[in-house]
Amino acid sequence: MRAFLSLLGLSFLTWSCGSRLHGGPDCLPAALDAFQTWCCASSAHVDEYQFQGQPVYLFEPGTCGADMPTYVLDAQCDTLGFLGGFAGFTQIQGLDFAANSSFQGTIWHN
């Protein structure tokens, strides 16, 4: 019984750590709730970048589906565009995202 409770506690700890946001604006939890309704059960994540001097958040859905886009939101959780997808988009607001952004960190993953 003790082993079962330890395993259950470890499972809960792992689940809760992967489900919590680590930073970001106040609107992000609601955006994350919506994202979790369609993203992959594993390998999905939200990363923070600096783009044009402002923080932006990339909602990467994971690897469970082909050609799923990565949505890019600003600090007010407005969608700036998306990357990847079927068409392989690489630009946000007319600029190549990779060349004009810097990775700040992962703030959520499942």
C-alpha positions as CSV (number, residue, x, y, z in Angstrom):
1,M,0.0,0.0,0.0
2,R,2.8,2.4,0.9
3,A,4.4,1.8,-2.6
4,F,1.1,2.5,-4.3
5,L,0.7,5.8,-2.4
6,S,4.3,6.8,-3.2
7,L,3.7,6.1,-6.9
8,L,0.4,8.0,-6.8
9,G,2.1,10.9,-5.2
10,L,4.9,10.9,-7.7
11,S,2.4,10.7,-10.6
12,F,0.5,13.7,-9.2
13,L,3.7,15.7,-8.7
14,T,4.8,15.0,-12.3
15,W,1.3,15.9,-13.6
16,S,1.1,19.1,-11.7
17,C,4.6,20.3,-12.6
18,G,3.8,19.8,-16.3
19,S,0.5,21.6,-16.1
20,R,1.5,24.8,-14.4
21,L,2.6,27.9,-16.2
22,H,6.0,29.3,-15.2
23,G,5.6,33.0,-16.0
24,G,3.8,35.0,-18.7
25,P,0.9,37.5,-18.7
26,D,-2.3,37.1,-16.8
27,C,-4.3,36.2,-19.9
28,L,-2.1,33.1,-20.6
29,P,-3.9,30.6,-18.4
30,A,-7.1,31.0,-20.4
31,A,-5.2,30.7,-23.6
32,L,-3.5,27.6,-22.3
33,D,-6.8,26.0,-21.3
34,A,-8.1,26.5,-24.8
35,F,-4.8,25.1,-26.2
36,Q,-5.0,22.0,-24.1
37,T,-8.3,21.0,-25.7
38,W,-6.6,20.3,-29.0
39,C,-2.9,19.9,-28.5
40,C,-1.1,16.5,-28.3
41,A,-1.2,14.6,-25.0
42,S,2.6,14.8,-24.8
43,S,5.3,16.9,-26.4
44,A,3.2,20.1,-26.5
45,H,4.8,23.2,-25.0
46,V,4.6,27.0,-24.7
47,D,7.8,28.9,-25.2
48,E,8.5,32.6,-24.6
49,Y,10.5,34.6,-27.2
50,Q,11.5,38.2,-27.7
51,F,10.3,39.4,-31.1
52,Q,10.5,43.0,-32.1
53,G,11.4,44.0,-28.6
54,Q,8.3,42.4,-27.1
55,P,7.6,39.1,-25.4
56,V,5.6,36.6,-27.5
57,Y,4.4,33.1,-26.8
58,L,4.6,30.2,-29.1
59,F,2.0,27.5,-28.6
60,E,3.7,24.4,-30.0
61,P,1.1,21.6,-30.2
62,G,3.5,18.7,-30.3
63,T,4.2,15.8,-32.7
64,C,0.9,13.8,-32.7
65,G,-0.5,15.3,-35.9
66,A,0.9,16.2,-39.2
67,D,1.2,19.9,-40.2
68,M,-0.2,21.3,-36.9
69,P,0.6,25.1,-36.7
70,T,2.4,26.8,-33.9
71,Y,0.4,29.8,-32.8
72,V,2.2,33.0,-31.9
73,L,0.5,35.3,-29.3
74,D,1.5,38.6,-27.9
75,A,1.4,39.7,-24.2
76,Q,-2.3,40.5,-24.5
77,C,-2.9,37.0,-25.9
78,D,-3.8,38.4,-29.3
79,T,-2.8,36.0,-32.2
80,L,0.0,37.5,-34.3
81,G,0.0,34.6,-36.7
82,F,1.2,31.1,-36.9
83,L,4.3,29.2,-37.9
84,G,4.7,25.9,-39.7
85,G,1.5,24.1,-40.6
86,F,0.8,22.7,-44.0
87,A,2.2,25.7,-45.8
88,G,5.3,25.9,-43.7
89,F,4.9,29.6,-42.7
90,T,8.1,31.2,-41.3
91,Q,7.0,34.8,-41.0
92,I,5.2,36.8,-38.4
93,Q,4.2,40.4,-39.3
94,G,6.2,40.2,-42.5
95,L,9.5,39.2,-40.7
96,D,11.3,35.9,-40.6
97,F,10.5,34.8,-37.1
98,A,13.7,32.7,-36.6
99,A,16.0,35.5,-37.7
100,N,14.2,38.2,-35.6
101,S,13.5,36.5,-32.3
102,S,15.4,35.1,-29.3
103,F,14.3,32.2,-27.2
104,Q,13.7,33.1,-23.6
105,G,12.5,29.8,-22.1
106,T,9.8,27.2,-22.0
107,I,7.0,28.3,-19.6
108,W,4.7,25.2,-19.9
109,H,5.0,21.6,-21.2
110,N,3.0,18.4,-20.9
